[in-house]
């Protein structure tokens, strides 16, 4: 019998406090939750602010012994302490070794790849579910395609082929933590050619690159016209900033499921910029801007300036912005039978903060409370779809998130 059901690590950070608040309000009675981080005083302050009697655990991110003891004391560790390449490796490994389920919010390709290499086999042997990317990265993408696949399979409409997620609405603040993660990854790839190659590969998170089908070039940052995605979609599409990470997570889900989505499954992400005459210019400018941001953060002179303009780690939007934010993602696919389907993932609250706290909190509860109902993974380094699947879909729907799917057309006329 372990002492805790969930340990929230990084509980004094901006997102950590939001996750703790969510669990305090929504965890079932009797759920044993602890707060963990580096400072006992700051943890106690969070506990007092929440009005709970949860225990606190002091453990530095690089203290192997304390992290091992913490992992062994709980069924689930939910960590918000990033960048994960800097603060997450020791903890993820401790959980894999202890047979403890682990969830985080990473959007870092290199960290996720290293975790797979270091922890997958070990976690399989202990039964631990190591589940990366349980927030805005990458639950809407991963579960959205999961739901789409389930609908197509239930209809007997073949397999998924060309599939595109389109961010049709988004309102929210900028994340200092996301920017900091980007800085760390750019630093790593600048110094190491092999890491650059891994980061650039569309199959960098694949369990076995040699088993992946040859689908040609798959770009991360795409500009498209709406009808290229689906005849009903109007306007122009710009690159989605998180596509370079989310696409790799979704491809890993397909591979972990023995290519259940399809051997011809191609996946990309973009964001709508409307139908105005200027929308093609906006789309192209967005792509140029994202490339320029990465280049600017990679070079010391421009990075010096950008570091003073961009949000800092630990900074986030105010309460009103978090409350009034929202996002809608629509996923379009064609199947091998020629049918067209779409799925929608829509949530209220700032995507990177309020909505992420909800998604992450429900993911942690799914691991802690619903373990017997989860997909029979056998442990390992998993994705939200392969680790949590329909259990998390049902939880999110019950929490007010819209997750739907429907058919758009069927050439056979059977649907």
N, C-alpha and C positions, 0 to 999 in steps of 0.2 A: 504494500500500500504506500503510495507516494504522498508527500505532504501537500502538494498543490495540484490543481487541475491545469491552471494557466499561470505562467509567469510572463508579465509584460516587461521586457527588457528595453532600456532606453526610455523609461516611463517619465523622465523629467524633461525630455525634449518636446518640441512643439507638437509633433504628430503623436508622440508617446502619450502626452496628456490627453489628447483627443480620443485616442484608442481606449485609455483607461476610463475616461468619462463614458464612452459608449458601453463598455462592459459593465460599469457600475449601474447603468440604467437598464441594460437589456439581458445580462447574464441570468440564467435561471437561479432561483433561490437555492442556496447550498453550494453553488459553484465556488471552489476554493481558489482564489486569485491572489497573487503576490506581485508587488512592484519591485523592479530591480534596476540598478544602475550604479554609478560610481560614488554618489554622495548620499549618505544616510539622511542628512538634514534636508536636502532637496526632495528626496523620496518621501520623507515624513510630511513635508509641506504639501506635496501633491495628495497624499493620503488624507490629510486634514481638509484640504480644499474639497475633496470628493465626499467627505463625510462617511468614510468606510473604515473598517478595522482590519484591513488587509495587512499581512506582514510585509516587511521590506527586506530586500536582499542586496547587500553591497558586493559588487563584483566588477572589476575593471575588465574591459574588453580584451586585454592581453594577459590576464591572470588565468593561466591554464587550470590550475587546481580549483580555484573558486568557481570558474565556469563549469567545470566537470561536476562539482558538487551541486551547483544549481541545476544543471541539466538532469542529474540523477534524482532530484527532489520533486520533479514535476512531470506531468504527462505531456504538456505542450509548452514550448517557449515561443512567444510572439515578439519578435524584435523589430524595433523601429530605428535602431542605432546604425546609421550609415554615415559616410559611404561604406558599403559592406565589404569592399575589397580591403578597406583599412580596419574596420571594426567587426566584421562578421565571420571571418574564416575560422577562428578558434572556437567560437560559439557553435557554428554549424557542425563542426567536427565533433565537438563534445556531445551534441545531441545525437548525432549518428552513432557514436560509440555507446551512449547510454540507452539506446532504444527509445528516445524521446522525440515526439513529433515537433517539428520546427516550421515556423512561417515567418516570412519577411516581406519587405516592400521593394526589393532591389529592382533596378532597371539597368543593371551593369552586366553587359555581355561577358566580360572577362572574369568577373567574380563568379557568375553562374557556371561558366565553363570549368573554372578551377574547382568549384564545389562538386560538380559532376565527377571530375577526375579523382578528387580526394575522398568523396563521401558516398558515392552511389553504391559501390560494392559493399562497403561497411554497413550502410543503412539497410541494404537488403538482408544482410545477415542478422541484424538486430530487430528488423521490422519497423524501424523509424521511417516516418514520412518526412522528408526534407522538401518543403514546398516553398519555392521562391516566387516572388512577384504576385503577392496577394492584395494589391491595391489597384489604383488606376492603371498601373503596370502590374499585371496584364489581364486582370479578371474580365473586363468587358470584351477584350479581344478573344481570349481563350475560351471563356464560357459562351460567348456569342456564337463562335464557330461550333462549339460542342452542341448547343441547342439546335443550330441549323442542321448539323449532321444527323442528330437524332430524328428530326422531322423528316428529312429526306429518306432516311433508312426506314422509318415507320411507313412511309408512303410507297416504298419499293421503287423509288425514282432513280436508282443507280447511285453513283458516287459523285462527290464534289469535284469540280474542275476549277475553272477560273473564279476566284473568290476575292472580293474586295470589301474591306471595311471602310466606310465613309463617316467621318465625324461631321454630322449635319448641323449640330448645335453645340456650342461650348461657351460657358461663361465661368471664369474663375481667376484666381490670383496666380502669381508665379511662385515656384518653389525654390527656395535657396538650397535645399538639400539636393534637388535634382541637378541644379547647376554645379554644385560641389562634386557630385558623382561624375558628371561629365568632365570636370577638370581633372580628376584623378585618372579616369580612363585615358584621356588624351595624353597625360603625362606618361602613362605606361606604354602606350603604343608609339609615342615619339622615340622612346629609348630602345624599343625591341621590335625587330622586323617580324619575328614569329607571332608576337602578339597582334601586330597590325594585320597579319594574314588571318588570324582567328577572328578578330573583330569584324573584318570585312566579309567573311564567308556567310552566305545566307543560311548555311547549315552548321553554324558554329556551336549550336547547342544540341545537335543531333546525337543520339546514342551510338550511331554507326554511320559515318559519312559515306562509306563505300556502299551501303545498302540503299542510299537515297536515289530516287530516279533522276535521270538527267533531263531537267526541264529547261535548260538554257539559262540565260541571264535573268536574274531576279533583282531588280533595283529596289533600293530602300526608299529613296526620295523621288517620288514620281509626280509629274504633272499630267493631268488627264482631262478630257472632256467627259461630262456626265454620261452621255450615251455610249461611250466606250465601256462603261461599267455595266449599265443596264439601260434599255431603251426608255424607261420611265424616268430616268435621272437627268435632270437638266443642269445647266451651268458648267462651271469649271472647278477642277479639284487641284489643290496644292498639296505638297508633301505634309504628312503628319509627323510632328517632331519625334514621337515615340515609336514610329514604324521600325527603325533599325533594331529595336529590341523586341517589340511585341511580335513581329513576324517570325522571329526565331523561336519564341516560346510556342507559338501555334504549330510551327513545323515540328518541334520536338513532341508535342502532344500527338500529332499524326503518327510519327515514327514509333513512339512508345505504345501506340495502339495497333502496331503492325500495319500501318497505313490504312486504317479503317476509313479515313476520309476519302482516300483514293490515291492511286499511284500517279495520277495526273493532276493532283491537287496543287494549284498555284495560289499563293496568298500574298496580298499587298494591302497597304493602308494609305488613306489620303484624307484630306479635309476639304469640305465644300467652302468655296469663296464666293458663291452666288452666281447670278446670271447677268450682272451688269456688263456693259461694253468693256469695262476695265478689268473684269475678272481674269482674263488670260494674263494680263500684265501682273496682277496681284499674285497669281499662282507662280509665275516665273520668278517674281521678286521674292516670294517666300522661300523658294528653293535656293536662290542665290544668298538670301540672308542667313539661312541655316548653315550653308557651307561656309559663309564668311564668319559666322559665330564660332564654329569649330576651329577654323584657321586662326581667328583672332585669339582664342584661348590657348592655342598651341604655341604662340610666339610671345616671348617675354615683354616686348614693348607694348603691344596691343593688349596683352593680358593684364598688364598693370592698370591700364585705363578701364578695361571691362570689369575687373574685380571691384572697382569702386562704384560702378553703375549697376551691376547685377545684384539680385538678392543674396544675402549672406546665409550660410548654414544656420539653421535654427530660426530663421525668419519665416513668417507666413502672413497671409491676409488677415484682416480684422474679422470680427465676428459677423458683421453684416455681410461682408463679401462671402464668407464661408456659408452663410445661411441662404443667400440669394443665388449662389452659383448653381449650375446644372450642366448636364451634358446628354446628348443623344448620339448614339452610334448605330448606323444601319449597315448591315452586312448583306451583300448581294452575291449570289452564286448561280452558276449554270451546272447542271448535272450531266452525267454521261448519257442520259436518255433525252437530253435537250430541254428539260424542264428548267424554269427559273424560280428561285426561292429567295426570300429575304428574311432576316432576323433583326430585331431591334433590342438594344440595350440602352435604357434611359434611367437616369437617377437624378434626384435633387441634391443640392449641396455642392460646394466647391469641389471639383473633381479630385484635386490633389490632397485635400484635407478632410472636409466633412464627409464626402462620399467615400473617400479612401478609408476613413476611420470606420464607417459602417461596413464596408466590404471586408476589411481586415479583421474587425471584431467578429463578424459572422464566420469568417474562415477559421479563426481560432476556436470559436465555439463548436463549429462542425467537427474539428479534430478532437476536442475535449469531450463533447457530449454525445456526438453521433458516430463514434468510431466504428461501431458494429454495423452501421448502415453504409459506410463509405465503400467506394469501389475496391475490390480485392487486389490491391496493388502488390502486397507482399513487401512493401517498403522500398526505399531508394530515393534518389533525387528526382522529384516529380514536378509536374505543372499543376496549376489549379484545376484544370479539367480532368487530368488523370488521377489526381489525389482525392478530389472533392466532388467533382461531377454534379450529378443531379441533386445531391444533398445540399450543396451550396446554392444551386439554382433555386431550390425550394425555400431555403432560408432567406435569400435575397428578395424573392418575390413576397414573402411574408413580411419583410421589413419595408416594403413599399417600392422596390426597384421593379421597373417594367422590363421583363424579358419575354419576348414573344417571337413567333416564327409563322410564316405563311407562304403559300405558293403564289407565284405571280402568273405563271403560264405553264401549260403542259401541251406540247405538240400532239401527244397521243390522244388528248381529250378524255383521259381516264380520271383526272383529278378535278 
